[in-house]
Amino acid sequence: MPEEMKQVSDFLAKLETFPDLDVSIIRATKINKVLKAILKLESIPKEDEFRFKPRSQTLLDKWNILLASDTTPAPAAASSSNANGVNGTSNAATKDGKETTNGLKESSAEEKPDAADQEEKDAQDKEASAKDETTDSKVRTLTY
């Protein structure tokens, strides 16, 4: 929608003011995926005026350098070196208990979440879902 392109441009301008955006923010918000989606669009209203694609590419280039130089693993991604070879699961704690190196599970009372832990996890899940919905709506706005 052409009337919303100024708002999208303002949003990009805010992102451009952060010289070194923290890698954890880039990963948590997945804003880089939104910028990649912008680059894939065939046409964007008022592209000549606001130059969304080159601005998005510039931000992605800068962030890709930051992401490449970051040594902490992505929180949701399990690398294949950590996988035990069965369905791509790692040796980290599972829902039913902790998996040992031989593939057997050990359950302990302290691994079971109490009500407060569950509420905190639910709140985090809800927040992550809201961020994903915001990102999705911005991408949808750009595709109209």
Backbone bond lengths (Angstrom), bond angles and torsions (degrees), N, CA, C in turn:
res aa  C-N    CA-C-N  psi(-1)  N-CA   C-N-CA  omega(-1)  CA-C   N-CA-C  phi
1 M - - - 1.435 - - 1.529 108.77 -
2 P 1.298 115.99 117.60 1.463 120.64 -174.44 1.530 114.56 -56.26
3 E 1.316 117.38 -34.18 1.471 119.41 -177.90 1.534 112.88 -69.36
4 E 1.333 117.76 -16.93 1.464 120.97 179.91 1.527 113.13 -94.70
5 M 1.300 117.61 -3.59 1.458 120.73 -175.56 1.531 112.61 -67.23
6 K 1.318 117.86 -30.80 1.469 120.66 176.42 1.522 109.69 -63.34
7 Q 1.325 116.75 -41.68 1.462 121.39 179.22 1.534 110.67 -64.12
8 V 1.324 117.54 -41.25 1.466 121.24 177.49 1.527 109.60 -64.25
9 S 1.325 116.56 -40.74 1.460 120.53 177.95 1.522 111.18 -62.45
10 D 1.324 116.45 -40.88 1.470 120.43 177.34 1.529 110.86 -62.92
11 F 1.324 116.25 -39.09 1.461 120.70 178.17 1.530 110.39 -62.41
12 L 1.335 116.24 -45.87 1.465 119.76 177.03 1.526 111.32 -61.58
13 A 1.321 116.68 -38.76 1.464 121.10 178.96 1.527 110.70 -60.90
14 K 1.330 116.97 -39.92 1.471 119.94 177.02 1.520 110.62 -62.63
15 L 1.325 116.93 -43.16 1.465 120.16 178.66 1.526 111.02 -62.86
16 E 1.318 115.89 -36.22 1.466 120.12 -178.86 1.526 112.44 -69.82
17 T 1.335 117.70 -17.04 1.470 120.07 179.70 1.524 112.90 -80.16
18 F 1.336 117.17 -14.22 1.463 120.02 179.31 1.523 108.45 -90.10
19 P 1.351 117.56 106.96 1.461 119.42 -174.96 1.528 113.14 -63.97
20 D 1.316 117.47 -44.65 1.464 121.53 -179.93 1.521 108.78 -133.13
21 L 1.318 115.90 81.64 1.460 121.09 179.69 1.519 108.61 -62.41
22 D 1.324 116.68 135.83 1.452 121.42 -177.94 1.526 110.39 -62.22
23 V 1.322 116.08 135.95 1.459 122.21 -177.90 1.528 111.03 -57.91
24 S 1.322 116.89 -38.01 1.469 119.56 -179.01 1.528 110.77 -63.40
25 I 1.323 117.49 -32.93 1.468 121.03 177.89 1.523 110.05 -70.27
26 I 1.317 116.24 -42.89 1.468 119.74 178.78 1.520 109.67 -59.81
27 R 1.328 116.51 -44.95 1.466 120.05 -178.67 1.523 112.07 -69.59
28 A 1.326 116.86 -42.17 1.469 119.85 -176.83 1.521 112.21 -67.59
29 T 1.319 117.24 -41.09 1.465 120.45 -177.20 1.527 112.38 -86.16
30 K 1.340 116.15 -19.75 1.462 121.98 -177.17 1.531 111.53 57.74
31 I 1.317 115.39 31.17 1.459 120.58 -179.35 1.525 111.46 -62.29
32 N 1.325 116.38 -28.70 1.462 119.26 178.41 1.532 111.01 -63.12
33 K 1.323 117.35 -31.09 1.464 120.03 177.87 1.528 110.78 -69.30
34 V 1.316 116.67 -34.32 1.470 120.19 176.83 1.524 109.56 -64.31
35 L 1.336 116.02 -43.72 1.466 119.15 -179.70 1.524 111.34 -66.37
36 K 1.329 117.06 -36.39 1.467 120.11 176.00 1.527 110.35 -63.73
37 A 1.327 116.42 -38.68 1.468 120.68 178.51 1.529 110.52 -64.67
38 I 1.320 116.76 -37.17 1.468 120.41 176.96 1.521 109.82 -60.32
39 L 1.327 116.57 -43.00 1.464 120.29 -178.60 1.524 112.28 -64.96
40 K 1.330 117.00 -27.60 1.462 120.77 -178.50 1.529 113.52 -81.66
41 L 1.317 117.11 -14.49 1.458 119.94 -178.71 1.527 110.79 -67.08
42 E 1.325 115.73 137.12 1.463 119.53 179.48 1.517 111.68 -71.99
43 S 1.328 116.21 -42.23 1.458 118.89 178.61 1.522 109.40 -141.42
44 I 1.317 114.59 144.20 1.459 122.02 178.66 1.524 106.72 -129.91
45 P 1.333 116.99 128.58 1.466 118.39 177.79 1.533 111.26 -57.95
46 K 1.306 115.62 137.20 1.469 123.83 178.18 1.535 113.42 61.31
47 E 1.320 116.80 27.76 1.467 121.06 178.05 1.523 110.97 -59.73
48 D 1.312 117.46 -38.37 1.469 120.96 179.79 1.523 111.27 -61.79
49 E 1.309 116.37 -36.28 1.462 120.91 -178.28 1.526 112.59 -78.86
50 F 1.334 117.07 -43.08 1.464 120.16 -171.89 1.529 114.72 -103.06
51 R 1.331 118.31 -14.61 1.468 122.50 175.77 1.529 112.62 53.73
52 F 1.328 116.92 53.08 1.461 121.88 -177.59 1.528 112.83 -62.78
53 K 1.318 117.01 -44.15 1.460 119.78 -175.37 1.530 113.28 -65.11
54 P 1.344 119.88 -50.00 1.472 117.53 179.03 1.530 112.29 -65.13
55 R 1.307 117.31 -34.91 1.468 119.93 178.54 1.521 110.63 -66.74
56 S 1.340 116.58 -40.91 1.466 120.84 177.74 1.521 110.26 -64.10
57 Q 1.324 116.62 -42.56 1.468 120.43 179.99 1.526 111.11 -62.93
58 T 1.331 117.32 -40.83 1.464 121.22 178.75 1.525 110.95 -61.25
59 L 1.339 116.57 -45.39 1.465 120.03 178.12 1.522 111.05 -63.55
60 L 1.323 117.28 -43.78 1.465 120.40 179.60 1.523 111.58 -62.04
61 D 1.320 116.85 -41.78 1.466 119.98 178.43 1.524 110.81 -59.27
62 K 1.323 116.14 -44.54 1.460 120.89 179.96 1.529 110.58 -64.99
63 W 1.332 116.48 -44.50 1.466 120.75 -176.98 1.525 111.92 -71.17
64 N 1.331 117.45 -34.05 1.460 119.26 178.52 1.524 110.98 -62.67
65 I 1.316 116.69 -34.95 1.474 120.53 175.91 1.525 109.43 -64.81
66 L 1.340 116.38 -44.86 1.469 120.09 178.38 1.524 111.23 -62.89
67 L 1.338 116.76 -43.66 1.461 120.63 -179.28 1.522 111.09 -65.11
68 A 1.319 117.24 -38.64 1.461 121.21 -179.76 1.520 111.99 -68.99
69 S 1.334 116.52 -32.92 1.459 119.67 -178.02 1.519 112.67 -83.83
70 D 1.332 117.22 -12.20 1.463 121.15 -179.80 1.519 109.26 -76.98
71 T 1.327 116.15 129.84 1.457 120.62 -177.49 1.522 113.51 -95.26
72 T 1.331 117.98 -8.93 1.461 119.47 178.92 1.521 109.18 -81.04
73 P 1.332 117.41 136.74 1.456 119.54 -178.38 1.516 111.68 -69.89
74 A 1.310 115.06 153.85 1.460 120.13 176.11 1.517 108.77 -62.97
75 P 1.327 119.16 135.90 1.455 121.43 -173.32 1.522 114.52 -61.94
76 A 1.315 119.49 -37.53 1.454 120.84 -174.92 1.523 112.36 -94.28
77 A 1.308 118.04 -11.40 1.454 120.39 -175.85 1.515 110.60 -95.50
78 A 1.324 115.71 130.14 1.463 120.58 175.66 1.517 107.19 -103.70
79 S 1.315 117.30 122.82 1.453 119.58 -179.20 1.515 109.93 -75.38
80 S 1.326 116.35 155.96 1.459 120.21 -177.10 1.522 111.44 -67.50
81 S 1.325 118.37 -22.94 1.461 119.77 178.29 1.522 111.91 -70.70
82 N 1.334 117.75 -22.14 1.457 121.17 177.45 1.525 112.46 -91.12
83 A 1.303 117.61 -9.06 1.458 120.77 -176.01 1.516 109.73 -77.91
84 N 1.344 115.99 148.07 1.452 120.01 178.87 1.515 111.50 -91.34
85 G 1.328 117.06 1.81 1.446 120.69 176.42 1.517 113.75 92.64
86 V 1.312 118.27 -6.00 1.455 120.91 179.64 1.517 108.25 -108.46
87 N 1.312 116.73 108.81 1.469 122.74 179.55 1.515 113.23 55.21
88 G 1.313 118.60 23.00 1.456 121.43 176.03 1.516 114.60 69.29
89 T 1.328 118.49 16.66 1.462 119.79 179.83 1.513 109.60 -84.59
90 S 1.308 115.96 150.68 1.459 120.40 -179.13 1.521 109.55 -96.42
91 N 1.313 116.18 176.75 1.454 121.58 178.66 1.513 112.29 -84.24
92 A 1.314 117.93 14.16 1.464 122.01 178.06 1.522 109.43 -75.03
93 A 1.329 115.31 171.33 1.454 120.05 -179.98 1.520 110.02 -61.22
94 T 1.323 115.63 138.06 1.451 120.81 177.80 1.512 109.17 -105.50
95 K 1.325 116.67 177.51 1.461 120.66 -177.82 1.528 110.91 -63.19
96 D 1.339 117.38 -39.85 1.463 120.71 -175.84 1.517 113.02 -86.32
97 G 1.276 119.43 -14.91 1.461 121.47 -178.47 1.514 109.54 160.60
98 K 1.327 116.25 -173.45 1.451 120.80 -177.73 1.518 108.75 -93.99
99 E 1.327 116.46 131.52 1.445 121.05 179.63 1.527 108.19 -90.43
100 T 1.319 116.26 131.63 1.460 120.06 -179.47 1.514 109.14 -91.41
101 T 1.334 116.84 177.29 1.457 120.59 -177.07 1.525 112.19 -65.96
102 N 1.325 118.57 -22.87 1.462 119.87 179.40 1.526 112.27 -89.77
103 G 1.324 117.86 3.52 1.452 121.57 175.50 1.514 114.44 91.97
104 L 1.326 118.51 -4.75 1.460 121.30 178.14 1.510 109.60 -84.70
105 K 1.312 115.93 154.61 1.457 119.86 -178.94 1.507 110.50 -105.67
106 E 1.339 114.57 139.01 1.455 121.51 173.62 1.512 107.35 -114.26
107 S 1.306 116.49 128.51 1.454 119.67 176.85 1.508 108.71 -104.47
108 S 1.309 115.91 145.12 1.453 119.86 174.70 1.509 108.60 -140.26
109 A 1.298 116.32 156.26 1.462 121.54 -177.07 1.517 110.72 -64.62
110 E 1.347 117.91 -34.66 1.453 119.15 -175.77 1.527 113.14 -73.55
111 E 1.331 118.14 -14.06 1.451 120.33 178.22 1.518 112.21 -82.13
112 K 1.310 118.04 -17.16 1.457 120.91 -179.98 1.519 108.49 -80.08
113 P 1.346 116.93 126.68 1.458 119.38 -177.36 1.524 111.94 -72.28
114 D 1.327 115.04 141.77 1.459 118.30 173.62 1.525 108.26 -88.39
115 A 1.307 117.29 178.62 1.461 121.80 -174.97 1.528 111.79 -59.47
116 A 1.335 117.71 -40.69 1.465 121.08 -178.59 1.532 110.62 -65.70
117 D 1.350 116.32 -41.80 1.458 119.84 177.76 1.522 110.82 -63.32
118 Q 1.327 116.13 -41.23 1.454 120.10 -179.69 1.527 111.09 -65.30
119 E 1.336 117.07 -40.03 1.456 120.57 178.08 1.528 110.79 -63.16
120 E 1.338 115.77 -41.76 1.462 119.53 179.01 1.526 110.66 -63.90
121 K 1.335 116.75 -42.71 1.457 120.50 178.54 1.521 110.33 -63.78
122 D 1.322 118.02 -41.84 1.461 121.82 178.57 1.525 110.67 -61.37
123 A 1.339 116.68 -41.20 1.468 120.92 179.17 1.526 110.46 -64.56
124 Q 1.340 116.84 -41.06 1.464 120.26 178.97 1.521 110.54 -66.02
125 D 1.332 116.99 -41.18 1.458 120.66 178.15 1.528 110.85 -62.22
126 K 1.329 115.73 -41.60 1.464 120.94 -179.62 1.535 110.16 -64.16
127 E 1.351 116.37 -42.05 1.464 120.97 179.55 1.526 110.81 -64.63
128 A 1.334 116.76 -42.94 1.455 120.63 179.03 1.524 110.61 -63.67
129 S 1.316 116.05 -39.94 1.462 120.75 178.52 1.528 110.88 -63.80
130 A 1.335 116.35 -41.18 1.467 120.36 179.37 1.528 110.43 -63.92
131 K 1.336 117.66 -39.55 1.465 121.02 178.02 1.520 110.33 -63.56
132 D 1.354 116.43 -43.03 1.454 120.00 178.69 1.521 110.94 -62.18
133 E 1.348 117.05 -40.97 1.456 120.72 179.73 1.526 110.74 -64.90
134 T 1.341 117.07 -38.91 1.463 120.85 178.49 1.520 109.88 -63.92
135 T 1.316 116.85 -45.24 1.458 121.67 178.51 1.528 109.99 -61.00
136 D 1.334 116.48 -46.70 1.459 120.46 179.46 1.524 111.48 -60.09
137 S 1.329 117.85 -41.02 1.459 119.68 -178.17 1.518 111.06 -67.91
138 K 1.327 118.19 -35.11 1.462 120.64 178.11 1.528 110.09 -67.41
139 V 1.338 116.59 -39.58 1.465 119.72 178.02 1.524 109.22 -65.50
140 R 1.343 117.12 -43.70 1.452 120.26 179.14 1.537 110.43 -61.84
141 T 1.322 117.21 -38.46 1.457 120.65 178.96 1.514 110.51 -60.74
142 L 1.311 116.01 -40.11 1.458 120.44 -178.15 1.526 112.21 -72.74
143 T 1.319 117.44 -23.21 1.460 119.34 -176.90 1.520 112.19 -86.20
144 Y 1.328 118.73 -11.37 1.461 120.89 -179.22 1.494 111.71 -84.41
